[in-house]
Amino acid sequence: MKGAVFIALQEMIMEEFDLDLWHQLLDAAGSDGVYTATLNYDDQAILDLVAALCTRLELSREDALRHFGRYLFGFLHRGYPVFADSKPDFFDFIASIDGVIHMEVMKLDDQARPPKIEVHPHPAGGIQLFYSSERNLCHLAEGLLQGAADHFGIAIEIEQVCCRLQGADRCEFRINQA
Amino acid sequence: MSSLDSYKRELEIQRQARRVAEAQLEDKSRELYQKNQALEAALLQLKEQQELLIAKEKQASIGQLSAGLAHEINNPNAFVQSNLESLHKYVFQLTDAMQVLLSKIEDSDPRFVNQFKHNHDLDFLLQDASDLIQESVQGSQRIQRIVQGLRYFSQTDQRDGRQFDINSCIHSTVELISHEPELQVRINKQLSVLKDCEGNPTLMSLAIGNLLKNAAQSHPRSGEISIRSEQVGQEIRITVSDDGDGIPLDQQPKIFEPFYTTRQPAHGLGLTISQAIVRQHDGRIECSSQPGQGTDICIRLPTAP
């Protein structure tokens, strides 16, 4: 996992709570807290921090990841605004995640393992989004989608049809504009 | 509310993170520098390859033109030369016949013969006709040599793929050139151990010989020219140097052009032929000259794979 994600988590904790809580999470997760944006860190470290956050605030893992994902979109957009700014709307932006954003990530870091995102129009309206990742962070992805919708100023409804954590080959979301 | 201790701890974390980031930046900068160096080297190599390709295309075009010209010139020149030689013989025979005839008449009327010779400027005509024909034959022979020179451009790849030692070419060429009476210079050889080169040793000897002749005709002050061979990585370099006239700066770009010469009656194809042969061997030929101080011509050839 990229260091930028750890830094975003720290920023969120410090904005919404305080530095003490962040240090408590580091202690609970056994981390020294030294993260730089472009280095890769063990995936388990972010899960341990989220688990510590859930314990402290009595949140479910799913809710914590959704909340963080929503925050993470704004954090990443501040650092790399071109990806969202170059798209006219939410749906165009979502369609460009795999072919543009993840491709750019891979250009800069061939060790990166971004999730596979597949987007199709749904016959009943809206879009169908398939998420595959060995990290199984579909709830974080859901939060990121909400963050993107916030950015484009629309309200969306996300329904997770199936999940890898429950035995599916990949996670599937149906997304409609509310 | 965060305590002072928390801020101190965070400060230490951030300092460590900064050190990690700086180390990463340094690594990336070094990596970037090395990649940039590699890119620049690749770009240079590409440019060289591009120049070589353009040169080969030019040579192919010159080759086609040369082949056509050589054919068109050779045939009429052959019969002109043959006719001139016959004509020369006929003039001798006519002169002899006239001498016989005039000597017969001279016995009975010497005054008439003298008057006849004088009125028709006969002695001058006979002598001048012979000289004119002789000059024409020489001119025709020169045309023949130029056309022979053009043959080296009309065959774009005359290599036979044989591996050979350039030093052997140098030895045999120097030996051959040394017997040419008009080349009154010593040739100093400085030869290093070389890897083999692939191609045609006869052609390469011709290319080297042209460089040596050119250097010998540059009026070297020391009365000596030198030829040096060296192995530089995978490249063989043969440098012919003289301390003669040198080449004026504005003339240097033209020296490999066909028919460029500053010395008459040279046909101006020697260096052009050398360049064509070197290019056929995937090599390059470069000139470095200081007017009044001398010239270095360097052949750079790849070693055999």
Interface residues (C-beta under 8 A of the other chain):
Chain A: D18 L19 D20 W22 H23 D32 G33 V34 Y35 T36 A37 T38 L39
Chain B: M1 S2 S3 S6 Y7 R9 E10 I13 Q16 A17 V20 A21 Q24
